[in-house]
Amino acid sequence: MPKAFETLPEEFVSQTKMCDYKTPLSTMMGKIKSHGSVIVMKGKEYYGLVDDRTIASKGAIKINEKFPAGKFAKKVPMLDEATSIEKAIHYFYNSGTKALPFTEGNKIKGVIKREMMLRAILSLHLLSNYNAGYAMSSPVVAIDKDSTVAQAKSAMESHKVNKIIALSGSKVYGILAYSDIIAGFAKLTGRATTEKERTVVNKISATKVGEVCQTNVYRIDHSRPIEEAIKSMIELDISSLLVTKSDKPVGILTVKDLFELVVSSATGVQERIFISGLDARTKEYEDEIRSELEALADRVDRFGRLKTDYISLNIRSPRAKNYEMKGRLSLAKGGTISSAAFGFSIEDTLKKLTDNIYNEVRRKKEIIVTGKRGDREEPE
């Protein structure tokens, strides 16, 4: 992909707002919504970036004026005129944010939004050989529309996903994003007293998912080209599409899925393993982690028809002696299987994760053998 190594053009840069670390987050929600992200400064120094995803990652639910914006900022890489398009996509994949700061000299000039990376992927035809089903995450996490927002939030957190499908019987009714939940709590609790805040939080928690979810769910058939999905995301200003097969939900295709596919292709995944998020404390375990993931790939390949294309793993250690792992196994035929695990040791957390993924692959194998597909996709 020689063109992917070209540097970022200046026209990719957008203006954004800046705020001080101590600025109340409740007063910044409007700017975050209108600009997508806000740069946080601490004095004259760059401190980080805040958007609805960084807020959601902190588990914020009771936002009030006492919470400074800096509490929810994430220190993300800064881009400049020397950064290649391929490297920028890599940074977006690792950061999970909607934008990244762009600097000129020592000054922050603005941000580059992830939409511009989608346009680059499209114009450079970086994913022209793939269809939607190849890169989607599966299985779909779903909940009944009559379930409460609190139950939906719990399901999202346990599965480590940012969106959940609402069902009415066996049919798709809508989709609920974690950021929607956060925004609702922030709006209603911003200026409340402690007693009122508790009342409002309880009220929202008990609200039915069907009353607050987005009922206009954008979809794409699993066999359609990924470039068609990218065009839809850009035109509709959305970050995900529900992937269907015979009108049944079989996965979700997100912007991060697209970035991951570009990154894995660009790094030449002959080894099939892509690990991100390692820090100084976890770097020493890289060989052990890679070995376990290779073993998982070998186990999956023994199924015959289901072959591992690649495995990606993101590891976080937000607190001492506590680990979070999110893994994705891409099948050469059959889409991508995602899972998450957390625990107090790398060994136990990794075992939980690999067992979860293997069991999901085995269920796919059983579907092929028995022909009982239900709502799942049968690999081609």
C-alpha positions in Angstrom: 0.0 0.0 0.0 2.5 2.7 -1.1 -0.1 5.5 -1.1 -0.9 4.8 2.5 2.6 5.9 3.4 1.9 9.4 2.1 1.8 12.1 4.8 -1.4 13.6 6.0 -2.7 16.5 3.8 -3.4 19.8 5.5 -7.0 19.8 4.4 -7.6 16.9 6.8 -7.3 19.3 9.7 -10.4 20.6 11.5 -10.8 23.2 14.1 -11.8 22.2 17.6 -12.3 23.7 21.1 -9.9 23.7 23.9 -10.6 23.8 27.6 -8.7 23.8 30.9 -8.2 20.7 33.0 -10.5 22.1 35.7 -13.4 23.1 33.4 -16.5 21.2 34.6 -17.3 18.4 32.2 -21.0 19.2 32.5 -20.4 22.5 30.8 -18.4 20.9 28.0 -20.9 18.3 26.9 -22.4 20.6 24.3 -19.0 21.4 22.7 -18.1 17.7 22.7 -21.4 16.9 20.9 -21.0 19.7 18.3 -17.2 19.2 17.7 -16.9 15.5 18.4 -14.0 16.1 20.8 -12.3 18.8 22.9 -8.6 19.3 23.6 -7.8 19.5 27.3 -4.9 21.7 28.5 -3.3 21.9 31.9 -1.8 25.3 32.1 0.0 25.8 28.7 0.7 22.1 28.3 -1.3 19.6 26.3 -3.0 17.1 28.7 -5.3 15.0 26.5 -8.5 14.7 24.5 -12.0 14.1 25.7 -14.9 12.8 23.7 -17.9 10.6 24.5 -15.8 7.5 24.2 -13.2 8.6 26.7 -16.1 9.5 29.0 -17.7 6.1 28.6 -14.4 4.3 29.2 -14.1 5.9 32.6 -17.5 4.5 33.5 -18.9 7.9 34.3 -22.6 7.8 35.1 -23.2 10.6 37.7 -21.6 13.6 36.0 -21.9 16.8 38.0 -20.1 20.2 38.2 -17.5 18.8 40.6 -16.0 16.6 37.9 -13.3 18.4 35.8 -13.0 17.6 32.1 -9.4 16.6 32.7 -10.7 13.6 34.7 -12.1 12.1 31.5 -9.3 13.1 29.1 -7.1 10.6 27.4 -3.5 11.2 26.4 -3.5 10.3 22.8 -0.7 10.6 20.2 -0.4 13.9 18.3 -0.2 13.9 14.6 1.9 16.3 12.4 2.8 17.0 8.8 5.3 14.1 8.9 2.7 11.5 10.0 1.8 9.0 7.3 -1.9 8.0 6.6 -1.1 4.4 7.5 0.5 5.5 10.8 -2.5 7.8 11.6 -4.9 4.9 11.1 -2.8 2.9 13.5 -3.0 5.6 16.1 -6.8 5.8 15.7 -7.1 2.1 16.1 -5.1 2.1 19.3 -6.7 5.2 20.8 -10.3 4.5 20.0 -11.1 8.2 20.0 -13.0 10.2 17.4 -10.2 12.6 16.7 -6.5 13.1 17.2 -4.6 16.4 17.8 -2.7 17.8 14.9 0.4 20.0 15.6 2.3 22.4 13.5 5.6 23.1 15.2 4.9 23.1 18.9 1.4 24.4 18.6 -1.8 22.4 18.3 -3.4 23.6 15.1 -6.6 21.5 15.3 -7.6 17.9 15.1 -8.0 15.2 12.4 -11.3 13.4 12.7 -11.7 9.7 12.1 -14.1 10.6 9.2 -11.0 11.8 7.3 -9.3 8.4 7.8 -12.4 6.7 6.4 -12.3 9.0 3.4 -8.6 8.1 3.0 -9.3 4.4 3.2 -12.0 4.8 0.6 -10.0 6.9 -1.8 -6.9 4.8 -1.6 -9.0 1.5 -1.9 -7.2 0.0 1.1 -10.1 -2.4 1.8 -11.5 -2.9 -1.7 -11.0 -6.7 -1.5 -13.2 -7.3 1.5 -16.9 -7.6 2.2 -18.8 -6.5 5.3 -19.1 -9.9 6.8 -15.3 -10.4 6.8 -14.6 -7.5 9.2 -17.7 -7.5 11.3 -17.7 -8.3 15.0 -19.9 -11.2 16.1 -21.9 -12.5 17.9 -24.4 -9.6 18.3 -25.0 -8.6 21.9 -28.8 -8.0 22.2 -31.3 -7.3 24.9 -35.1 -7.1 24.9 -36.5 -3.6 24.4 -38.5 -3.9 27.6 -35.3 -4.3 29.6 -34.1 -1.4 31.6 -31.3 1.0 30.8 -29.4 -0.3 33.9 -29.6 -3.8 32.5 -28.4 -2.6 29.1 -25.5 -0.8 30.7 -24.6 -3.9 32.7 -24.7 -6.0 29.5 -22.5 -3.6 27.6 -19.9 -3.5 30.4 -19.8 -7.3 30.8 -19.3 -7.9 27.1 -17.0 -4.8 26.7 -19.1 -3.4 23.8 -20.3 0.2 23.2 -23.5 -0.7 21.4 -26.3 -3.2 22.0 -29.2 -4.3 19.8 -32.7 -4.0 21.2 -35.1 -6.7 20.2 -38.9 -6.9 20.0 -39.4 -10.6 20.0 -36.9 -11.9 17.4 -36.9 -8.7 15.3 -34.5 -5.8 15.6 -36.2 -2.9 17.2 -33.4 -0.5 17.7 -29.8 0.1 18.9 -28.5 1.7 22.1 -25.1 3.2 22.4 -23.2 3.6 25.7 -22.6 7.2 24.9 -26.3 7.8 24.7 -26.7 6.5 28.2 -23.8 8.7 29.4 -25.2 11.8 27.7 -28.6 11.3 29.2 -27.2 11.1 32.7 -24.9 14.1 32.2 -27.7 16.2 30.9 -30.1 15.5 33.7 -27.7 15.4 36.6 -25.5 18.4 35.7 -27.0 20.9 38.1 -28.9 18.6 40.5 -28.4 18.4 44.2 -27.2 15.1 45.6 -30.7 14.0 46.5 -32.2 15.1 43.2 -29.3 13.5 41.3 -29.9 10.2 43.0 -33.6 10.4 42.1 -32.9 11.2 38.5 -30.3 8.5 38.2 -32.7 5.9 39.6 -35.4 7.1 37.2 -33.2 6.8 34.1 -31.8 3.4 35.2 -35.4 2.1 35.4 -36.3 3.5 31.9 -37.0 0.8 29.3 -34.5 0.5 26.5 -37.2 0.7 23.9 -38.0 4.3 25.0 -34.5 5.7 24.5 -32.8 3.6 21.8 -32.4 4.7 18.3 -35.0 2.9 16.2 -33.5 3.9 12.8 -31.0 1.1 12.6 -28.7 1.3 9.5 -27.9 -2.1 8.0 -25.8 -3.8 5.4 -25.9 -7.3 4.0 -22.8 -9.4 4.9 -22.0 -9.9 1.3 -21.8 -6.2 0.3 -18.3 -4.6 -0.3 -16.7 -2.9 2.7 -16.3 0.2 0.6 -20.1 0.4 0.4 -20.2 0.3 4.2 -17.6 3.1 4.5 -19.6 5.3 2.1 -22.7 4.8 4.3 -20.8 5.7 7.5 -19.4 8.9 6.0 -22.7 10.0 4.4 -24.9 9.2 7.4 -22.2 10.3 10.0 -22.5 7.0 11.9 -19.8 4.8 13.4 -21.4 1.4 12.9 -23.7 -0.7 10.8 -25.7 -3.8 11.7 -24.6 -6.6 9.4 -27.4 -9.0 8.3 -27.7 -12.2 6.4 -31.2 -13.1 5.1 -32.4 -10.1 7.1 -31.2 -11.6 10.4 -28.5 -9.8 12.5 -25.2 -11.6 12.4 -22.7 -8.9 13.5 -21.9 -5.3 13.8 -19.3 -3.5 11.6 -17.7 -0.5 13.4 -15.1 2.1 12.4 -12.7 0.4 14.7 -13.2 -2.9 12.8 -12.2 -1.1 9.6 -9.1 0.4 11.2 -8.1 -2.9 12.6 -8.4 -4.5 9.2 -6.2 -1.8 7.7 -3.6 -2.1 10.5 -3.5 -5.9 10.3 -3.1 -5.8 6.5 -0.5 -3.1 6.6 1.6 -5.0 9.2 1.5 -8.2 7.1 -0.1 -10.5 9.5 1.8 -13.7 8.3 2.2 -14.5 12.0 -1.6 -14.1 12.4 -1.1 -12.3 15.8 -1.5 -8.6 16.4 -1.1 -7.3 20.0 -1.6 -3.7 21.1 -1.8 -1.8 24.4 1.3 -3.3 26.0 3.0 -1.0 28.5 6.2 -1.2 30.5 4.5 -3.5 33.0 3.0 -5.9 30.5 5.6 -5.8 27.7 7.6 -8.6 29.5 4.7 -11.0 28.9 4.5 -10.4 25.2 6.1 -13.7 24.1 3.9 -15.7 26.5 0.8 -13.9 25.2 1.7 -14.4 21.6 2.4 -18.1 22.3 -1.1 -18.6 23.8 -2.8 -16.8 20.9 -0.9 -18.9 18.4 -2.1 -22.0 20.3 -5.7 -20.7 20.1 -5.3 -20.2 16.3 -3.9 -23.8 15.9 -6.9 -25.2 17.9 -9.3 -23.3 15.7 -7.6 -24.5 12.5 -8.2 -28.1 13.6 -11.9 -27.6 12.9 -11.0 -27.8 9.2 -13.5 -25.5 7.5 -13.0 -22.7 10.0 -9.6 -21.3 9.5 -8.0 -18.4 11.5 -7.1 -15.4 9.4 -5.6 -13.4 12.3 -6.1 -12.6 16.0 -5.9 -9.2 17.6 -5.6 -8.5 21.3 -5.7 -5.2 23.1 -4.6 -5.3 26.7 -5.1 -2.6 29.4 -4.1 -2.5 33.0 -6.1 0.4 34.4 -5.1 -0.4 38.0 -2.3 -2.3 39.6 -2.8 -6.0 39.5 -5.9 -5.7 37.3 -6.1 -6.5 33.6 -8.6 -6.0 30.9 -8.3 -7.8 27.6 -10.3 -7.6 24.4 -9.7 -10.1 21.7 -10.9 -10.6 18.1 -10.4 -13.7 16.0 -11.0 -13.2 12.3 -12.0 -16.3 10.4 -11.1 -16.7 6.8 -14.8 -17.5 6.3 -17.3 -16.6 8.9 -16.6 -13.1 10.1 -14.9 -12.0 13.3 -15.5 -13.2 16.8 -15.0 -10.8 19.7 -14.7 -11.3 23.4 -13.5 -9.6 26.5 -12.1 -10.7 29.9 -10.7 -9.1 33.0 -8.9 -10.4 36.1 -6.1 -10.0 38.5 -3.4 -11.9 36.6 -2.4 -11.9 33.0 -2.4 -15.7 32.8 -6.0 -16.1 34.2 -7.4 -13.2 32.1 -5.8 -14.5 28.9 -7.2 -18.0 29.6 -10.7 -16.7 30.1 -10.4 -14.7 26.9 -9.1 -17.6 24.7 -11.6 -20.0 26.2 -14.5 -17.6 25.4 -13.3 -17.2 21.8 -12.7 -20.9 21.3 -16.1 -21.8 22.7 -17.8 -19.3 20.3 -15.8 -20.8 17.3 -16.9 -24.3 18.4 -20.6 -23.2 18.4 -20.1 -22.0 14.8 -18.7 -25.4 14.0 -21.7 -27.1 15.5 -24.0 -24.8 13.5 -22.2 -26.0 10.3 -22.5 -29.6 11.3 -26.1 -29.6 12.4 -27.4 -27.0 10.1 -29.2 -25.3 13.0 -28.4 -21.7 12.3 -30.9 -19.8 14.3 -29.9 -16.2 14.3 -26.2 -17.0 13.7 -24.4 -16.8 10.4 -23.2 -19.9 8.7 -19.7 -19.5 7.4 -19.5 -19.9 3.7 
